[in-house]
């Protein structure tokens, strides 16, 4: 069974940086689009950044210029480098993989999520 395991979360002050990692148990990243989502308590899960099956990376406008998505297929690992973090970035961050990353209904695999807390 495919597993996605996030790591690297934690508590950071506003303006600080964190790098999240997501390791897959198999080579699913070579055949799936991969994304980072986040969810604030009481709100819907939202896309943050990802890479399509064709290899195009994208980050949403709210984090553009501060967050960077990267991948290492040889290690079956993707990363989310988060700089200049803001308190509104506090959320549970999820690694996800599937046919289309922009639509939750097409996500086939989810990690358990990891907490990121940004203090003011």
DRENROMAR-907850 format. One record per residue (C-alpha): x, y, z; residue number from 1. Coordinates in steps of 0.2 Angstrom, whole numbers, plus 5000, padded with zeros to 4 digits. Each point is the difference from the previous one (the first is absolute). Layout:
residues N
(rec (X; Y; Z); NUM)
...
END
This chain:
residues 120
(rec (5000; 5000; 5000); 1)
(rec (5006; 5017; 4995); 2)
(rec (5005; 5011; 5015); 3)
(rec (5004; 5019; 5000); 4)
(rec (5010; 5006; 5015); 5)
(rec (5002; 5018; 5004); 6)
(rec (5014; 5007; 5011); 7)
(rec (5007; 5017; 5004); 8)
(rec (4986; 5009; 5008); 9)
(rec (5000; 5009; 5017); 10)
(rec (4999; 5017; 5008); 11)
(rec (5009; 5015; 4992); 12)
(rec (4999; 5019; 5002); 13)
(rec (4992; 5011; 4987); 14)
(rec (5013; 5004; 4987); 15)
(rec (5009; 4983; 5003); 16)
(rec (5002; 4985; 4989); 17)
(rec (4996; 4982; 4999); 18)
(rec (5002; 4986; 4988); 19)
(rec (4987; 4986; 4999); 20)
(rec (5005; 4984; 4992); 21)
(rec (4989; 4986; 4994); 22)
(rec (5007; 4983; 4997); 23)
(rec (4990; 4986; 4990); 24)
(rec (5001; 4982; 5004); 25)
(rec (5001; 4996; 4981); 26)
(rec (5004; 5009; 4984); 27)
(rec (4982; 5008; 4998); 28)
(rec (5007; 5017; 4998); 29)
(rec (5006; 4995; 4982); 30)
(rec (4982; 4995; 4995); 31)
(rec (4990; 5013; 5010); 32)
(rec (4998; 5018; 5002); 33)
(rec (5006; 5005; 5017); 34)
(rec (4994; 5015; 5011); 35)
(rec (5001; 5008; 5017); 36)
(rec (4983; 5005; 5007); 37)
(rec (4997; 5008; 5017); 38)
(rec (4985; 5001; 5011); 39)
(rec (4995; 5013; 5014); 40)
(rec (4989; 4993; 5013); 41)
(rec (4982; 5003; 4995); 42)
(rec (5004; 5004; 4982); 43)
(rec (5002; 4990; 4984); 44)
(rec (5016; 4992; 4994); 45)
(rec (5009; 5011; 4988); 46)
(rec (5013; 4997; 4987); 47)
(rec (5017; 5009; 5003); 48)
(rec (5012; 4993; 4987); 49)
(rec (5003; 4985; 4989); 50)
(rec (5007; 4992; 4985); 51)
(rec (4990; 4993; 4985); 52)
(rec (5003; 4983; 4992); 53)
(rec (5008; 5010; 4986); 54)
(rec (5012; 5008; 5012); 55)
(rec (4993; 5018; 5001); 56)
(rec (5002; 5007; 5018); 57)
(rec (4988; 5013; 5007); 58)
(rec (4997; 5009; 5016); 59)
(rec (4984; 5010; 5004); 60)
(rec (5000; 5019; 5000); 61)
(rec (4999; 5002; 5018); 62)
(rec (5017; 4992; 5003); 63)
(rec (5009; 5004; 4984); 64)
(rec (5017; 5007; 5002); 65)
(rec (5001; 4992; 5018); 66)
(rec (4996; 4981; 4998); 67)
(rec (5010; 4989; 4988); 68)
(rec (4995; 4983; 4994); 69)
(rec (5013; 4987; 4995); 70)
(rec (5002; 4982; 4997); 71)
(rec (5013; 4986; 5000); 72)
(rec (4994; 4985; 4991); 73)
(rec (5015; 4990; 5004); 74)
(rec (4995; 5001; 5018); 75)
(rec (4982; 5000; 4997); 76)
(rec (4999; 5016; 5010); 77)
(rec (4992; 5017; 4998); 78)
(rec (5003; 5016; 5009); 79)
(rec (4992; 5016; 5005); 80)
(rec (5012; 5014; 5004); 81)
(rec (4990; 5013; 5010); 82)
(rec (5009; 5017; 5003); 83)
(rec (4993; 5016; 5008); 84)
(rec (4987; 4990; 5009); 85)
(rec (4984; 5010; 5006); 86)
(rec (4989; 4995; 5014); 87)
(rec (4986; 4997; 4987); 88)
(rec (5011; 4986; 4994); 89)
(rec (4996; 4990; 5016); 90)
(rec (4991; 4984; 4994); 91)
(rec (5002; 4981; 4998); 92)
(rec (5010; 4997; 4984); 93)
(rec (4996; 4985; 4990); 94)
(rec (5010; 4991; 4986); 95)
(rec (4989; 4993; 4987); 96)
(rec (5001; 4991; 4983); 97)
(rec (4988; 4996; 4987); 98)
(rec (4995; 5003; 4982); 99)
(rec (4996; 5018; 5001); 100)
(rec (5007; 5010; 5015); 101)
(rec (4988; 5015; 4999); 102)
(rec (4984; 4990; 5003); 103)
(rec (4999; 4991; 5017); 104)
(rec (4989; 4987; 4992); 105)
(rec (5014; 4994; 4989); 106)
(rec (5012; 4997; 5014); 107)
(rec (5003; 4982; 5003); 108)
(rec (5013; 5001; 5014); 109)
(rec (5001; 5011; 5016); 110)
(rec (5013; 5001; 5013); 111)
(rec (4995; 5001; 5018); 112)
(rec (5004; 5019; 5001); 113)
(rec (5012; 5010; 5010); 114)
(rec (4997; 5015; 5011); 115)
(rec (5009; 5017; 4996); 116)
(rec (4997; 5014; 5012); 117)
(rec (5006; 5017; 4997); 118)
(rec (5000; 5011; 5015); 119)
(rec (4998; 5019; 4998); 120)
END
